[in-house]
Amino acid sequence: MRVWVTRTEPGASRLAAALEGAGIACLVAPVLDIVPTGQPLPGGRYDLALFVSEHAAALAAAEPADWSAEVVVGIGEPALAALARRPQATHARVVTATGADCVLQMLDGWPEPPRRTLIAKGQGGRDDVQRHLRQAGGAVVEWDAYRRVAVAPAVVPDAVSAIVCSSGAGAQAAGARWFAERGRPDVPLFVPSPRVRAVASGVGFQTIRVTAGAAPKAVVAAVNALKERNV
C-alpha cells in the first residue's frame, strides 16, 4: 500500500513520518504551495485571536506587530506550537480547536460574544466564523497572511493505493492532478471533514472516507483500518 500525501509542508512530512512509522509507504507530493502575502499583521488588543492554520500562526510569530488577546485559538496543535514563544500566546488563555465547526461550538458557549476578533488566515477559505461573530455584533479584523498556489507534482496513479487531503482547496488541486493523469475515481480518499468530502465528491472522487480530524494519529488510524480490511 502506498499513500499519496497531498497536504502542504511541514504537515506533509509529519504525516508521512507517522504513516511510515505504522508501516505504510508514502508519496509526499503536496499539491499546494503557501506563499506569504506580505500584509502586515494588524496590531492592537483583541478579545479573541484565531489562527486558522500552522501557516498563519508561523507567519504571525515572525511579525513585529504589537498585539494581544485574552483568548488565543489555534486550529490544530501545530498552530499553537508555532506561537508558543510569543508573549501574546503565553499570556493568554490558549485553546486548541479541530476546525471551524469546533470554534463555532466554543463561541456558542461564551456568556458574551467577543467584541473584537483577529482572524489570521489564508486568502479565501471559509467565512463561517467571521459571519457568526459579525452577526453577534462583534468587530472582526481579518489578516490574509498567505495565499495558496496550486502545483503539479509528478504522480503515477498506478503506484498510488490511497490519497490524503486536508482541505477543500487541497482536494480540488489533487483532483485536478489525479484525473489529468487518468487516475481512477474510486481510489480511496481520506479527508478531515464532511465539508471537504463534499468538495472532493464534486471534483469526481467516489470513495471518500472522513477521518476524525486532520491530525496524523486520526489519519493513521483510518488508513490502517483500510489496510487491514484489504489484507
N, C-alpha and C positions, 0 to 999 in steps of 0.2 A: 504493500500500500504506500502511495506517495501523495502527499497533500500539498496543494499549491496555496501558499500563504500570501495573500494579496495586500494585506494591510500595510500602512506606512511604517517607516522606521522611526524610532528604535523598537516599536512594538512588534514588528515582524520578526526580528531576530530573537526577542524574548519568547514569543510564542513558539517559534521553531525549536528553540532550545528545550522548551517544556515538552513539545511533541516528540522530539528525538530522544529525550530522556525516557519517554514512555515506549520507545521502540518503533516510532512512526517516522518514516523518511519524509523529508520536506523539500519543496522547491520554494525558496524565498525570492519572490519576484513581485515587489509592490507595483500596483497599477496607478498610484498617485504619488506625486512629489508635493512637499509642503514648502511654499515659498513665502517668506515674510513680506508683508505689505509695506513695512517701514513706517506705518502710522504710529505716532507716539501714544503711549498709554495715558488716558485721561486721569490726572491726579485728583485728589480730593478725598472727602470722607464718605463712606458708604455704609449702609446698614447691612448689605449683603454684597459679596463679590463672588461671582460664579465663573469658574474656569471649565469650559466645556470639554477640554481635551488636554493631554500632556503637552501638545504643541503650544497651545495658548498659554499654559502655565509656564513653560520653559521660556517663552518669549517675554512674558511678564517679569520673570525673575531677572532677566537681563536688562530690564528697563530702569532708568534712573528716576522715574516719576515718584513723587511723594503721595502715596495713597494709603488709606487704612479702611478696615471694615470690621464690624462687630462679629460677623459670621463669614467664614470663607468656605465655599463648597467647591470640591473638585470632582468631576465625573471620572471616576477611576482612581485607584491608588497612585498610579504614576503621575497624575496631575498634581496631587498634593506633595508627592516626593520632590517634584521639580521646584516647588515653592518652599520646601522645608526650611531653607536657611534664610528666607526673607523675614524680617521682623513683622511685616504685615500678617504673615501666617502664624508666626509663633505667638503673637499677642492676641490672636482672635480665637473664637470658637471654631474649630475646624471639623468639617463634616465630609464624608465620602458619599457620593451618590453613584448609582449604577447607570443612570441615564436621565433624560429629560422628564420621563414619567415619574421617576423617583423624586426629582426636585419638586415637581408639582404636588406630589403627595406630602412632601415635607412642608411646603408653603401652606397647604391646607390645614396643617396642624399648628401654625403660628397663631397666637392670640391676635396679633395685628400684622397686616402685610408690611413688608419693608418699604420705607418712604423713598429710599434712593438705592438703586442697584447697579453694580458694574457687571456686565457680561462680557467676558473675554472669549473670543471665538474665531472661527474662520469665516470668510465671506460666504454668504448663502447659508444653507442649512435650515434646520427647524427654527421656528419662532414662537413655539407654544408658550415657553416660559415668559418671554417678553410680553406677549399678548395678555397672559394671565396677570402679570404684575401691573401693566398699564390699566387693565380693566378694573383692578382693585384700587386705582388712584395713585399708584407709585410712579416715580420717575425712573427711567431706565437709560443708562449710558452704555451703548454697545461699542466695543472695541474690536474691529476686524483685524486681528493680529496677523493673519496669514490667508493665503488662498491655495486651493488645491489645483494641481495641474496634472492632467492625465498623461501617463507614459505608456509605452507599448513594449513590455518586456518580452523576451523570447520564451514562448510556451509551446510545448508539443503535447496536444491533448491526449495522445495515446499513452503518454508517460505519466498522466495525472489520474489519480483514483478519486480525489475529492478536492473541494475548494473551500477556503475560509475567507469570508469577507466581514468587515467590521462596521460598515456604514452603507447608507444608501448610495452615496457617490462612488464608493468602492465597488458596490455591486454593479452599478451601471458601467464603470470603466472595465471591470473584469469581464462582464458580459460582452462588451464590445470586442475585447481582445479574444475571448474564448470562441465566440461564434465567427469571428473573422478567420480563425484557424480551423473552422469546421468542427469544433468540439460538440459532443453530444449534449442535448438539452437535459437528459436525465442524470447527468453527473451529480452526485451528492454535493450539496452546497450548504455550508454551515454559516448562519447569521445570528447576530445577538438579540434580535427583537422582532416582533410581528411587523413593525413598520418597515424594517429592512427586508423582511420576507416579501412584503407586498411589492417593494421596488424590484427585487430580484425576479419575482414572478412576472412582472411587467416587461422585464428585459428578455425573458424567454426561458429561464431556468425552471425545471419541472419538479425536481426532487430537492426540496428545501427543508432543512432542519433548524429549528430555533434553539440555540444553546441558552444556558442560564446566565446570560450576560456575555461580555467580551473578554473577561479575564482568562488567562491561559488555563487555569485549573478547570474552568467550565468547558472550554473548547476541547481540552484533552479528554475529559470525561465523555463528551459527546462523540468524538472521533473514535475513542476506544470502544464505545458501545456498538458503533457501526462495524468496526473491525472484528469484534467478537461475533457479531451476527453473521458476518460473511465467512467466518472460518469454517 
